[in-house]
Amino acid sequence: MNSNQSNTTSAPKPNGYTSTHQMASGCGSSLDPSFSFLCDTEAAWGIVVETLAALGLLVTLALLFATIAWTTWTSLRHRPLMATAGTATSLLLFLVGTAGMFSLTFAFVVRLDPATCPTRVFLFGVLSALCFSALVSRSLALRGLVRGWAEAGLTLALSSVQAVVAAEWLLTVLVRDQQPCRYSQAEFVVLLIYVLCLVSAALCCSVSCLCLFGCPRKEARNRAGAQALLLCLTVTLSVAVWVVWITLLTWGNWEMGRRPLWDDPVLSVALVSNAWVLLLGHGLAQAAILRQTLRSGEETPLDFTGWTSPSGEMAGLQGVKKTGRENRSFESDNQDWRGKRNNAAIRSPYESGFSMSDIDPGKDYSIPRPQTTNTDVPYEDYYGRRLSS
């Protein structure tokens, strides 16, 4: 009997709904046992995880709203800076995904039940896919393969695939088969295969960007190189987090005899760790780089380097130094110029050759007007000729 009980407790089972009703220390007597990890002082991992998740959520939301306000204000003042709207939108999508990962942590701190199970299955993969899709799009944008709004569109397109996969699994289990939402550890990882493909793509793209731009050393401190280095570091740390939690969930907890007690803590810690890595490695850094780009575009004066006047291509004008006083209307009318250019090469074909100094004040330059003495009928007699005749 004991051997049978030990075999049943050690066999790998799907994650089922917990039915323990033991009162946790530090929690009130009226608290639902499903929320006991939020206040259980003996299981301190729940308190630590929820604290880190709440702090990360606040920082992410503050950064999200600050980015929206700064980008909107700058774009309204400087319409040419709207070219960065695609990059800003992709960053906003990334921050939304990061904030969602911090929020989803509470669904894993709360015990598995019919309400939290669909949330876990759907949002874990979708939010992770949104974040890593943004990293893939940013890497491709650094290489010049996507520009403008295509970066944000690619982020949405890549992440939508995981949404379809998770929704299809839920519809199949809950609607078609009328089964409760239960999953095994291996099945949960299988649902995230597409996300693993995005993680691999983000790693490859970031490494290729790093090889293309190189590290931003003293001789090459460019923004592209800094972004490539941060992207590669962020994705590398994310890969390490995913390798650790997948190994523990599918094999480590089983070998240590901690399944399913450690399953939820492993997933909660993985969410918080990965979200902080993404926020610090890409969210804050990309927001700072975007703000610096907008500010440089706002303060940089107009650059006319390489601009040539159409008259510069006219024959005889090459090599003539322009002084900025080519309009003779603003020149002093002296004896040297007198409205005429001494150099025939720079003489305008529309120049009249007439100077105001040529006017003799003693002469009458008024236009002659017809005169008549017949004031009663002025048009009857015009210079002695009858108009009626």
C-alpha positions in Angstrom: 0.0 0.0 0.0 2.8 2.4 0.9 4.7 1.5 -2.3 1.7 2.1 -4.4 1.2 5.5 -2.7 4.8 6.4 -3.3 4.5 5.5 -6.9 1.4 7.6 -7.4 3.0 10.6 -5.8 6.2 10.4 -7.8 4.6 9.8 -11.2 4.4 12.7 -13.6 0.9 14.1 -13.6 -0.8 17.0 -15.3 -1.1 20.1 -13.2 -4.4 19.7 -11.5 -6.4 22.1 -9.3 -5.2 22.1 -5.7 -7.7 21.4 -3.0 -5.6 22.0 0.1 -7.4 24.0 2.8 -4.6 24.4 5.3 -4.4 27.8 6.8 -1.2 29.6 5.8 0.8 31.5 8.4 0.5 35.2 7.9 -2.9 35.0 6.1 -6.3 35.6 7.4 -8.7 32.8 8.3 -11.3 34.1 5.7 -8.8 34.1 2.8 -9.4 31.7 0.0 -6.6 29.0 0.0 -6.0 29.7 -3.6 -4.4 33.0 -2.6 -2.4 31.7 0.3 1.0 32.2 -1.5 0.4 35.9 -1.6 0.8 36.2 2.2 2.3 32.9 3.4 5.3 33.7 5.4 6.6 30.2 5.3 6.5 30.1 1.5 8.4 33.4 1.1 8.8 33.0 -2.6 5.3 34.3 -3.3 5.9 37.5 -1.3 9.2 38.1 -3.0 8.0 37.4 -6.5 4.9 39.6 -6.1 7.0 42.4 -4.7 9.4 42.3 -7.6 6.5 42.0 -10.1 4.7 45.0 -8.6 7.8 47.1 -8.7 8.6 46.1 -12.3 5.0 46.8 -13.4 5.1 50.3 -11.9 8.4 51.1 -13.6 7.2 49.7 -16.9 4.0 51.6 -16.8 5.8 54.9 -15.9 8.2 54.3 -18.8 5.3 53.5 -21.2 3.3 56.6 -20.4 6.5 58.8 -20.5 7.4 57.4 -23.9 3.9 58.1 -25.3 3.9 61.7 -23.9 7.4 62.5 -25.1 6.9 61.0 -28.6 3.6 62.7 -29.1 4.8 66.1 -28.0 7.9 65.9 -30.1 6.1 64.7 -33.2 3.5 67.4 -33.0 6.2 70.1 -32.8 8.4 68.6 -35.5 6.5 66.8 -38.2 9.7 65.5 -39.9 10.4 63.4 -36.8 7.3 61.4 -37.5 9.7 59.0 -39.4 10.5 57.6 -35.9 6.9 56.8 -35.2 7.3 53.2 -36.3 10.2 52.6 -33.9 8.3 54.3 -31.1 5.3 52.1 -31.7 7.4 49.0 -31.7 8.9 50.1 -28.4 5.4 50.7 -27.0 4.3 47.2 -28.0 7.4 45.8 -26.3 6.6 47.7 -23.1 3.0 46.5 -23.2 4.3 42.9 -23.4 6.8 43.5 -20.6 4.1 45.0 -18.3 1.9 42.0 -19.2 4.6 39.6 -18.1 4.9 41.3 -14.7 1.1 41.2 -14.3 0.9 37.6 -15.4 3.2 36.6 -12.5 0.3 37.0 -10.1 -1.6 34.3 -12.0 1.2 31.8 -11.2 1.4 32.9 -7.6 -2.3 32.2 -7.2 -2.9 28.5 -7.2 -4.1 26.8 -10.4 -7.9 26.8 -10.8 -10.4 27.0 -13.7 -10.0 30.8 -13.8 -6.2 31.0 -13.9 -5.5 28.1 -16.2 -6.7 29.7 -19.5 -5.0 32.9 -18.5 -1.7 31.1 -18.0 -1.9 29.1 -21.2 -2.9 32.0 -23.4 -1.0 35.0 -22.0 2.3 33.3 -21.2 3.1 32.6 -24.8 1.4 35.7 -26.3 3.2 38.2 -24.1 6.5 36.4 -24.5 6.0 36.3 -28.3 5.2 40.0 -28.4 8.4 40.9 -26.5 10.7 38.7 -28.6 9.0 39.8 -31.9 9.9 43.4 -31.0 13.5 42.3 -30.5 13.5 40.6 -33.9 12.0 43.6 -35.6 14.5 46.0 -33.9 17.4 43.8 -35.1 16.1 43.8 -38.6 15.6 47.6 -38.5 19.2 48.0 -37.4 20.3 46.1 -40.5 18.0 48.3 -42.7 15.7 45.4 -43.7 12.6 47.1 -42.3 11.9 50.8 -42.0 9.3 53.0 -40.4 5.9 51.5 -39.7 7.1 48.1 -41.1 8.9 47.5 -37.8 5.7 47.8 -35.7 3.7 45.8 -38.3 6.3 43.0 -38.2 6.1 42.9 -34.4 2.3 42.5 -34.5 2.4 39.9 -37.3 5.0 37.7 -35.6 3.3 37.8 -32.2 -0.2 37.0 -33.7 0.9 33.5 -34.6 1.3 32.5 -31.0 -2.1 34.0 -30.2 -3.6 31.7 -32.8 -1.8 28.7 -31.4 -2.9 29.3 -27.8 -6.5 30.2 -28.8 -6.7 27.0 -30.9 -5.6 24.8 -28.0 -8.1 26.4 -25.6 -10.9 26.1 -28.1 -10.1 22.5 -28.7 -9.9 21.5 -25.0 -12.6 23.7 -23.5 -15.2 24.0 -26.3 -14.8 21.0 -28.6 -13.8 18.3 -26.0 -15.6 19.9 -23.1 -12.6 19.1 -20.9 -11.2 21.0 -17.9 -8.2 23.2 -18.6 -5.4 21.0 -17.4 -1.9 20.6 -18.9 1.2 18.6 -18.1 4.6 20.2 -17.8 5.7 18.9 -21.2 2.5 20.0 -22.9 3.0 23.5 -21.5 6.4 23.7 -23.1 5.2 22.3 -26.4 2.7 25.2 -26.6 5.6 27.5 -26.5 7.6 26.0 -29.4 6.8 29.1 -31.6 8.1 31.4 -28.9 11.3 29.3 -28.7 11.7 29.9 -32.5 11.3 33.7 -31.9 13.9 33.5 -29.2 16.3 31.7 -31.5 15.6 34.2 -34.3 16.2 37.2 -32.0 19.5 35.7 -30.9 20.7 35.1 -34.4 19.6 38.6 -35.6 21.2 40.3 -32.6 24.5 38.5 -33.1 24.5 39.4 -36.8 23.9 43.0 -35.9 26.7 42.9 -33.4 29.1 41.4 -36.0 28.0 44.1 -38.5 28.4 47.2 -36.3 30.9 45.9 -33.8 31.2 47.0 -30.2 30.9 50.8 -29.6 34.4 51.5 -28.6 36.2 54.9 -28.5 36.7 55.0 -32.3 33.1 54.0 -33.1 30.6 55.3 -30.6 27.5 55.0 -32.7 24.0 54.3 -31.6 23.6 51.3 -33.9 26.6 49.6 -32.3 25.3 50.3 -28.8 21.8 49.0 -29.7 23.3 45.8 -31.2 25.4 45.2 -28.1 22.4 45.7 -25.8 20.1 43.5 -27.9 22.7 40.7 -28.0 23.1 40.9 -24.2 19.4 41.0 -23.5 18.6 38.0 -25.7 21.5 36.0 -24.3 20.3 36.5 -20.8 16.7 35.7 -21.8 17.9 32.4 -23.4 19.7 31.5 -20.2 16.4 32.1 -18.2 14.4 30.0 -20.6 16.8 27.2 -20.6 16.9 27.1 -16.8 13.1 27.1 -16.2 12.3 24.6 -19.0 14.9 22.2 -17.6 13.6 22.5 -14.1 9.9 22.2 -15.2 10.4 19.2 -17.4 13.2 17.3 -15.7 14.8 19.0 -12.6 11.7 19.1 -10.4 11.0 15.5 -11.2 14.6 14.4 -10.3 14.6 16.3 -7.1 11.1 15.0 -6.1 9.7 18.5 -6.0 7.0 18.1 -8.6 4.4 19.6 -8.7 5.2 21.7 -5.6 7.9 23.7 -7.4 6.2 24.1 -10.8 4.4 27.4 -10.0 7.4 28.9 -8.2 9.7 28.1 -11.2 7.3 29.7 -13.7 6.8 32.7 -11.5 10.5 33.3 -11.0 11.1 32.8 -14.7 8.5 35.4 -15.6 9.8 38.0 -13.2 13.4 37.4 -14.2 12.8 37.5 -17.9 10.7 40.6 -17.6 13.3 42.5 -15.6 16.0 41.4 -18.2 13.9 42.7 -21.0 13.0 45.9 -19.2 16.6 46.8 -18.2 18.3 45.5 -21.3 16.0 46.8 -24.0 13.1 48.8 -22.6 15.0 51.5 -20.7 17.9 51.5 -23.1 15.8 51.8 -26.2 13.7 54.6 -24.7 16.8 56.5 -23.9 18.2 56.0 -27.4 14.8 57.1 -28.9 14.7 60.2 -26.8 18.3 61.1 -27.8 17.4 60.6 -31.4 14.3 62.8 -31.2 16.3 65.5 -29.3 19.1 65.5 -31.8 16.6 65.8 -34.7 14.9 68.6 -32.8 18.1 70.6 -32.2 20.0 69.9 -35.4 19.9 72.9 -37.8 19.1 72.5 -41.4 22.0 71.1 -43.3 22.5 72.4 -46.9 25.6 70.4 -47.5 25.7 69.2 -51.1 22.9 71.6 -52.2 23.7 73.5 -55.4 21.8 76.4 -57.0 20.3 75.8 -60.4 22.4 78.7 -61.7 25.5 76.8 -60.6 25.2 74.6 -63.6 25.1 77.5 -66.1 28.1 77.9 -68.3 30.5 80.5 -67.1 29.4 80.4 -63.5 31.5 77.5 -62.3 34.2 78.5 -60.0 32.7 81.8 -59.1 32.7 82.4 -55.4 29.3 83.3 -54.0 29.3 85.9 -51.3 25.6 85.8 -50.4 24.9 89.2 -52.0 24.0 88.1 -55.5 20.7 90.0 -55.4 21.6 93.5 -56.6 18.4 94.9 -55.0 20.3 94.8 -51.7 23.6 96.2 -53.0 24.8 99.7 -52.5 24.5 101.7 -55.7 28.0 103.1 -56.0 30.2 104.1 -58.9 31.8 100.7 -59.1 28.6 98.8 -59.7 26.0 101.3 -60.9 23.7 98.4 -61.6 26.2 96.7 -64.0 28.5 93.9 -63.2 32.1 94.3 -64.2 32.5 90.5 -64.6 30.5 89.4 -67.5 30.5 85.8 -66.3 28.3 86.6 -63.3 26.1 89.1 -65.1 22.4 88.0 -65.0 20.6 87.8 -68.3 17.7 89.7 -66.6 19.8 92.6 -65.4 18.6 95.9 -67.0 21.9 97.7 -66.8 20.2 100.7 -65.4 21.2 102.2 -62.1 19.4 104.6 -59.8 22.4 106.9 -60.0 21.9 107.4 -63.7 18.7 109.3 -63.1 19.1 113.1 -63.6 16.9 115.0 -61.0 16.6 117.9 -63.4 14.8 116.0 -66.1 11.1 115.1 -66.2 10.5 111.4 -66.4 6.7 111.6 -66.1 4.5 109.8 -68.6 2.7 112.3 -70.9 -1.1 112.4 -70.5 -3.7 113.6 -73.0 -5.0 117.1 -72.3 -8.3 118.9 -73.2 -10.0 122.2 -72.3 -13.5 121.0 -72.9 -14.6 120.2 -69.3 -18.3 119.9 -70.1 -18.0 117.3 -72.7 -14.5 116.0 -72.3 -14.5 113.3 -74.9 -16.3 115.3 -77.7 -13.2 117.2 -78.7 -9.9 115.4 -78.5 -6.9 117.2 -79.8 -9.1 119.3 -82.1 -10.8 116.2 -83.7 -14.5 115.5 -83.3 -15.0 111.9 -82.1 -18.5 111.9 -83.4 -17.3 112.7 -87.0 
